[in-house]
Structures are given as C-alpha cells and as structure tokens.
Amino acid sequence: MAASAPVTGVDVRGTLAQPGVVWVEDGSRLPPPSEVQMANADKAFVPGVVVVQAGGSVRFPNNDPFFHSIYSESDVDPFDIGFYDNGPGKSVPFEKPGVVYVRCHIHGSMHGTIIVVDGPWTQTTQPNETYVIPNVTRGRHQLHIWTADGGEKVSEIKL
C-alpha cells in the first residue's frame, strides 16, 4: 500500500482598491475568540469596522461622558441594547455570518460595521493592498469581499 501525500491548500489572492475585509466561507465554526470591542468615543465607533467569528460577541464600551443607544436593523443578527451611560458597556452575541451595520439612536452620524465570519480564512486590507489568504482547502467555497463603498460582494470559487 503506497502512502498518500498530504493534501495541501491553495492561496487565494487579489487586490482591493479600498480598505476592506476578505473572507472565504466554508461553513465551519471555530471556537469563538475572546470578545471583540467596538467602543463609543467622540460620537463615533472605534474602530469603525470589526471582524468577529460567528458565535463570538462584540462589547460596546462607552468612553463618552453621555448616553448612547446602539442598535442594528441588519437582516443578520439585529439587536438593540438600549440606552447606557459611560463605562464597560454591553456585549452582543453574533451567531450568523454576514455584515451587520450598527447605528446609535441618539447620534445619527454614528455608523459602524461588524463582519461576522464563519471560517478560518479572513484578512483585512488597506487601499491597493494585495490580500493573500493562505492554505484554503480545495473544493467549492464562497469568497466574500466587503468595502465601505461597495458593500458585500460574494462569488463562488473552486480550488
């Protein structure tokens, strides 16, 4: 009986003109990472974009000396955590993969984005940066690309 060679993955490469997030969906669930934070500071979300593994959570600490009321009406994981004062804030779990747009009831100019991914292959990019997602298993997958101006685009890839 001959020994078989180990199956190696394929690198997925591309370039985005704008900052964004790229991920390959495979339906797997990694153990959720430690809690990700999206703070409220100076009437803005900091950072403005966060990535969280499906099943993980995002905490919204309030660093401002006044109330915020954070919510999302996105189809994926909508929520409304109500009014809260400064301090450690509240935590929200995110179970479904997708893009969640976040707002504040009180401060209409506040916009944030949470990218919920369901697999081990994710990368954030800067403008005109080439992304490389290494060692993606062979097969059919969904490639997701999100940018602030373009939103989410999904295409099927076969490796």
N, C-alpha and C positions, 0 to 999 in steps of 0.2 A: 504494500500500500504506500503510495507516494504522499509525502507531506504537502499540504497546500500552503501557498504563500498567504501572508496576512492581507486582508482587504484594506486598501488604503483609500482615503478620501480624496476629494478634489477641492482645489481652491476656487472660490467664487470671487471674481474681480470686477471692478468697474470704477467709474469716476462720477462724482456728483458735483455740479457747478455751485450748489448751495450747501450750507451746513444741513445735515440730516441724520437719519438713522436708517440703517440697512439691517435686515434680519432674514434668515432662512427659517421657514416654519417646517417643523417635522412632526408636530403633534405630541412630542414628548413633554414631560413635565419634570424639570429639575427641582430639587429641593428649593423652596423659596429662600432668597438671600435675606440677609439682615434687612431691616426696614430701610427704605429709601426716604429721603426728606426733600420736600419742596416747601421752602419757607416763604412766609409773607414778610416782605421788608420794603419799606418806602413805597407802599401801594403797588407792589409787583411780586410775581412769583420768582423765587431764586432757588435753583436755576429755573429757567423758563421751560425747559424740556427735561424730563427724567425717563429712564428706562427701568422697568420692573418686570421680573419673571412672573408669569401667571401663577396665582396662588400667593404672591407676595403682597406687601402693603406699602402705602405711602403715608408718611406723617407730615402734617401741615403745621409746623410751629409758627406762632405769631410773634414776630420781632418788632412789630409796630406798637405804639402806645394807645391804640384804639382797636375796636372790634373789626373782625372780618366774618364773612359768611360764605364759605366755599362750597361750590356745587358743580355738577356736570349733568347735562341732559343728553350726553352721548348714548348711542344705542348700546355700546359696550359698557357695562358696569356704571350705570347712572347712580348718582348719590347726592345727598345734601346734608352737610354736617352742621348746619345751623350757625348761629352767632356764637363767637367765642373771643375772649379777651387775650391779651398777650400772655406768653408762656409756652409750654411744650406743645400745645395744640392737640389736634385729634388725628387719629390714624384711620385709614380707609383700606380695606382689603380689595384686591383686584383679581377676580377669578378667570375672566375671559380674555383671550388675546385680542388686541386691536388698539385703536387710537382713541384716547379719552381726552376731550377738550374741557379744560377747567376754567371756571369764572368765579367772581365774587359778587354776591347780590348787592353789596354796599358800594363797591368801587368798580364801575362799569368798564374802566380801562384795563383791569387786570385780566390777562389771558395766560394760560399755561397749557402744556400738553404732556400727557403721560402715555408712553408707548408700552403696552403690555405684550410681552413676547412669550412664545411657547416653545422654546428650544435653546440649545446651547450656542447658536451661531448668531451673534449680534455685534454690530460695530457702529459707533457714531463717527461722523466725518465733519471736517472743516471744508470751506469752499475750495473747489477744484482739487480735492484730495482723493487719491486712489484708495478705495477700500479693498481689503483682502480678508475674506472670511475663510480661514484655513480648514482643511480636513473635513469637509462636508461629506457625509456618507453618500454613496452612489444611490441613484434612484430618482423618483419624481418628488419635487418639493415646490413650495410657493416661495418666491422671492418678493419680499416687501421692501419698498423704499418710501420713506416719508421725508418731506421737506415742508417748511412752514408755508412757502408759496404754492407748492404743488400738491400738498396733501399726501394721501397714501395712494401708491400705485402698486398693484400686485400682478406678477406674471409667473407662469409655470416654468420651471427649469427642469431639465432632465440631465443628470450627470452620469 
